[in-house]
Amino acid sequence: MNGWFMVDVIISGGGPTGLMLAGELRLHGVNVVVLERDAQPSGMVRSLGLHARSIEVMDQRGLLERFEELGTQYRVGGFFAGLGTSWPERLDTAHSYVLGIHQDVTDRLLEEHAVAVGVDIRRGSDLVGLSQDEAGVTVELAGGERLRARYLVGCDGGRSAVRKALGVEFAGQPASREWLIGGMDVGVDAETLTAVMTEVRKTELWFGAMALPSGGYRILVPAAEVAEDRTAAPTLSEFRQRLQAVAGTDFGVHSPRWLSRFGDATRLAERYRAGRVFLAGDAAHIHPPTGGQGLNLGLQDAFNLGWKLAAAVDGWAPDGLLDTYEAERRPVAEAVLDNTRAQVHLMSTDPGAQAVRRLLLELVEFEEVNRHLIEKLTAIGIRYDFGEGQERLGARQRDVALERGRLYGLMHRGRGLLLDRTATLSAGGWADRVDHIVDAGAELDVPALLLRPDGHIAWIGDDQRELETHLARWFGSPTA
């Protein structure tokens, strides 16, 4: 039925980024509609886990327990281009591990959470057009229906219809190499499969077979060349041919659940915002999956944008708050594109790349080098530029023990938080947006700190006037 429907925010794309953002917005009572083109979940497994910062994000919102019930913790080396044999010590996080959990499970858990908090998810809804004015955004669906909202966020992947409708440039490098990936059954026993895979991976790191909890295997194999039509899924016959060429056997693969392809293209949106429309996740950046950063990067985009967009809807966002989303997250994506390019080079069989790899294998045995590379992948080393001030300003605060429990346990509502060891400060007119926790026993080496809803440090000190300046900067005008 055609018509108009006014909501606060429309999210185009019901993948991990869109679902995470929807849940964040609902924390603040924002009315959200998620438009997802696919009528049913694809069951596709591209991502294999969550890195430390994404684990922290789930912990900050009270979602981690369910993820850990269905995941497996890993503390092994090799996450950066397969380099290194050990997990680094002394990472600045209470969650020093990778949580192995397949993307179809992550998708399901995020969707269950979104539905539980009241998100309206509309499957089979394909956005084909949009227009905006000073008051809001109108989107048109493939069936002719039009919806209207105050804001629109494109979380609709690397071929984003939202980004294309905005005319935002997606500059970068096209794919020069391609890989086939799919879920399917095999006709050999697990021991045979493992033996062949182990031998092939001595020279071809872009090859693998992993058992899926739902049955069958996730198979990854290099393609012969970059397909002319990269939107077309590969065939099972193509998989068999490539397996024969690379591994000397096709393992008797059959009964595919899903088949896909990906390349080493790296692209970054020229801007993340156009008026009342935003881009997040793969709609804003694409890169090879080296290091398993893609899904994590999108989740963290959503975590950064959610509270800011909710503040705008609620009417208390200070001037320029929405613009900090691009200012903070686009440089993060640039850095990820750089490190994935480097990893792809290090995983090449080219003699020059292999020489560099041998050198890096020596360097990564140094603990500080190993830790530095893992901090890049896990995103715990990110520090947003908040201007001059304490060294930790702009960094995210790790979880710490308090007299009344854990810090992250107090952040489930997605509000700001003033953690005060002095008992002399006050959140005053911002108490409707910022929780004030007086806790002399906090594991901190500073008198007090102000945390944004995403856990990044907005202020450190003990001066009330200074504090109020930073409260106004991030949380708007005080309530009379």
N, C-alpha and C positions, 0 to 999 in steps of 0.2 A: 504494500500500500504506500503510495507516495505521500509525502507530507513533511512537516517541519518538526524537529525535536530539539529542544534547547537543553544542553547539558553544560557542565563546566569545562570538561576536557574530553576530546576524542583522541584515542590512540589508534593509529593504523599499524597493525601488526601484533599478533598474539604470541610471539616467541618470548624467550626469557627476558629480553629488555623491556618489551611492552608490558608483560605481566608484572615484572618487578616494579615498574613505574606506576602501574595501576594500583598495586597494593600500597605503595608509598603515599599516593594521593588520597586514598581512602582513609589512611590514618588520620587525616585532617578533615574528613567529612566532605571531600570534593566528589562531586558526581562524575563518574567516568564511564565511557563506553569504549570498549575495545573492539575494533573491526578486524577480523581475521579472514583472509581470503580462503584458506583451506576449510572444507566442511568438516573434516576429521583430523585429529593429530596424525602426523606423518609417521611417527615412530622412528624417525631418522636419528642416528647417533653420530654426530660430528664431534661434539665436545665430550671429553672423558672425565672431567673433574673440575673442582673449584680450587683456586689458589687462596693463599692466606688472607688477602684483603677481602675477597668475596666471602670467605668463611666468617671473617669479622663482621661483615655487613649482615649476614644471616643471624649472627649472634646478637647484634645490636637491635634486631627486630624480633627476637624471640622465635626465630624459625630454624635455628641450627639443629636442635635436638632431632627433629624429624629427618633432616638431611643426613645426619650422622647415623641414624638407625639404618638407613638404606645405603650408606656409602662405606668406603674403606679408607683408613688413614695410611698414607705412604710417607716415609722419610728416607728416600733413596736418591742417589745422584742421577745425573743425566738429563735433567729437565731443560737445560739450555743447550740446544743442538746436540743432545746426546753426550755432552762433555761431563767429565767428572764421575767419581765413583761413590761419593758420599754426600749426605745432606749437611748443609752448614750448621754449625753451632751458633748459639747466641743471636738468633734472629729476634728482632724487636717486636715480638708478638706472642700472645698466649696460645696461638694456634700455629705452631711451627710444624706444618705438615701440608701435604696435598690431600684433599678429600676426593678419592676416586668415586665418581658417581656419573652414570651415563646421562646424556642430554635428555633422552626421553623421560627419564625419571625426574630430572630437574624441571623440565617443562611441566610434568604432571603435578609436582608439588607446588610450583608457583601458581599454576592455574587453580588448584584446590584452595590455596590461600586467598587468591584474588576473589574467587566466588564466595568464600566464607565471609569476607569483609564487605561484600556487596557490590562488586564490580559487575557490570553488564557486559558479558562477552558474547559477541554476535559472530558466529562462524558462518562461512559461506558469503561473507560481505566483502566485496572487492571494490576498493576506492579507485575511481577513474578520473576524478577531477576535483578541483578545489578553487575557492575564491575567498578573499578576506577583505574586511573593512576595519574601521577603527573600533568597532564594537565586538567583532567576532569573526569566526571562520565558518564557511559553508562547504560541506563536502558532498560530492555526488557519487552514488554507488552504481555498480554495473546495471542493476535493475531499474535505475531511474530514480530511486529514493534519494532524498536530500536530507542531510542532518546539519544542525548548526550548533556550534559550541563557542565558548570564549577563547579556547586555545585548541590547537591541534599539534600532536607530536607524531612524527614519522618514525616508527620503529619497524619498518617494513623491508629491511634487508638491503643487500648490495645493489639490487635493481629497483630501489625505492621509487614507487610511483609519486610519493609526496615530494621527494627531492627533485624529480624530473619536472613535476608540475610547477615547482617554485623556480625552475631554471637555475638551480645552484650548480656550479661547476664541480665535477668530481675528478679532480686532476690527479695524475699519478702515472704509474707504469702498467701497461697491459700484461697479461699473463704470457710468459715465455715458456713455461713448463706446466704440465697438467697431470693430475692423478685421478684415478678412479677409486670410488669408495662405495661400499654397499653391504647390506645385511643379507646373508644367504646361508643355505646348508652346504655341507661338504660331504664328499663320499669317501673320506679316509678317516682313520682314527686320530685321536688327539696327539698321540706320540709321533706319528708320521708327520703331521702338520707342524708340530713344534720343531722337529729335527730339521725339516726343510727351511722353515722360517729362520731359525738360528743361523744356518749356513748362509742364506741369502743376505741377511742383515749384516754380515761381516763387511760387505761392500755396498749394499743398497739399504740405507737407513729409512728410505721412504717405502718400506714394504712391511706389511704386518697382517696378522690374523688374530683376532681377539674374540673369545667366547662371549656371547651375549646372554644376560640372565633370562631373556624371553625365548632363548633357543637360537641355534645357528651361530654364525660368526660374522664379525665385522671385518671385511677384507679391504686392505688398502694396497694398491699397486700403481706404479708409474704408468701413465698413458704413453702411446707411441708418439703423439704430437698434440698440439693444442687444437681442439675441435673448432671448426668454423662456426657452428651454432652451439655455443656453450650453455644455452638454456635447455638443450635436449639431453635427457638422461642417457647414459650409455646402455648398451644392451648386454645381456648375459653372455652372448657370443663374444663381444668385445672383451669382457672380463676374462673369459677362457683363453682368448688369444694372448692377452697380455701376461696372464699367469704362466702360460707355457713359455713365453719369450723370456720372462724374468726369472722364474723359479724352476723351469723345466718340467712343470706339471700343472694341470689346472685343478688339482685336488678333487676333481669330480663335482665341482660346484653346481648347485641346482636350487630351485625353489626360492628365488630372490624375494625378500620382503620390500626392499627399497634399493634403488641404485642412483648414484649421483656422481658428480665430478667437481673438482675444484682446481684452481691454479695458483700461481705465485704473484698474481696482480696485487699491487699496493696502490690504494687510492684514498684521498682524504677530501671531504667536502670543504669547499672554499669558505663556507660559513655554516654555523650550526643553528642560526636563527634568522628568520625573515618575517618581521612583524610579529604576528601571533602564532607563528608556526615554528616548530623546533625539529631537529633531527637528532637521533640517538642510535647507538648500536651500529650495526652494519650499514644502516642508511647513511651514517656519517663517515664511516671508515671501513675499508676492507684490507686484508693482509693475509699472508699464508698462515696456516694454523700452527706453525712452529712454536713450541713452548706452551701451547694450550691457552692462549691469552684472549681469543676472540670473544667467547661467551662472557668471560670475566670482565672484559673491558666494557661490554654493553651493560652488564648488571651495575657496574660502578658509574657509568653515565647516568643511569636511571636514579641511582642513589643520590647523586649530586643534584640532579634537576628536580626531583620530586618535591622536596620541601620548599624549594624556591618558587616553583609553579603554584604550589598550594598557598604560599604566602601572597602571591599575586591575586589568586582567586579570592582569598579571605580579606584582601584589602589592606594588609599591613606591610607589604613588601617595600623596603626602602628603595629610593631611586637607584637604578643600575643593578639591582640584585639579579634580575633575569639575565643580564649581560655577562655576569660572572660565570654562568654555565659554560659558554663558549671559551671565555678567557682561561678557565681552569682546565677544561676537559680536552680542548683541541691540542694543546701542547703535549698532553699525556698520550693522545693517539699518535702524534708525530713521532714520539719516542718509541712507541710500540712498533710502528711501521719500520723504523730504523733497525730495531733489534731483530725483527723477523727477517728483514732483508739479509742481515749479517748471518743469521742462523741458516737460512737457505743456502747461502754461499758456503758456509762451513760444512754443510751436509752434502755438498756436491762431490762427484767423483773426479772432477777436474784436478789435475796434478797441482796446480797452484793453490787451489782451495784446500787440498789435502795437506799441503805444506803448512799453511796457516793453521789448519786444524791440529796438526802435531805440536805446533808451538803452544796453542791454547790448551792442549791437554796437559802440558807441563805447568802452565801458569795456574790452571784451575785447581791444582793440588794445593796452592796456597789458600789458606782459610779465608783471608779477606777478599781475594778474587772470587772465590766460590760464593761467598755471602753476597758480594756486590751483584753478581749475575742473577742470583736467585731473588734478590730484592727487586730487580727489574721485572722479572716474570711475575712475582707475587703481588706487585704494586704497593708493598708496604713502605717502599722508599720514596713515595710521591710526597712532594711538599708544594702546595699551591703558593703562589706569590701574593702575600697579603701586605707587602711593603716592608718598611724597616721595622725592626723589633727583635724580640728574642729569637734565637736560632731555631727553636722548635715551632715558631709561629707558622701556621699554614700546614703543618704536618698532621697526620691523624694520630689520635691518642690511643695507645694500646689499652687493652683491658687491664684493670688493676683491682686489687682487693680493697674493700672499704669496710668500715665497721658494720655497715648494714647490708653487706653482700658484695657482689661484683659490680663494677662500673657499668658494663654493658647491660647488666640486668635492669638498670635504671633508665635505659634509653629506648625501651620498646615502644613508647608512644611517639617517637620521632620529634621530640621537642628539643630546644636548646637546653644546655645544662651548665650551671655555674657550680663548680666543685670548689668549695671554700674550706681551707684548713685554718683560717684566721678567725672565723666566727664574727667578723666585723663588717662584712660586705652585705649588699642587698641587691636583688634583681628588681626591686621597686616596681615601677610602672610596666615592666616587661614580664611580670609574673604569670600573665596569661599565655606566654609563649616560651618562657624559660623556667626550668625547675632549678631551685636553689638547694644544694645539698651541702650542709655543714658537716665536715668529717675530718677531725684532726688525725685520724689514723690512716688516712689515704696514703697509698704507696707512691707519693710524689715528692720531688725535690724542689717544689715551688710552692709559694703560699696559696695561690688560687689560680684556676684557669677557667676560661669560658669556652665551651664546646658548641659548635654548630650542630644541628640535627644529624649531620652526616659524620660526626665525630672528629672533625678537623678543628684544630686549636685556633680560636679567634682572638684570644687575649691571654696574657700571663702577667700576674702582678699582685698588688695588694692595695692599690689606690682606687677609691670609689669613683672619683671623677673620671679617671682613665677608663675604668670599667664601663661607665655609662656612655662614654664616647663610642666604645666598641659595641655595646648593646644596640645603640642607635644605628650604627653602620650595618649590622647584620639583621637586626630585628625590628627596625623601623621606629616610629615615634612611640613614646611610652603612653600607656593608658592613663588618663587623668585620674 
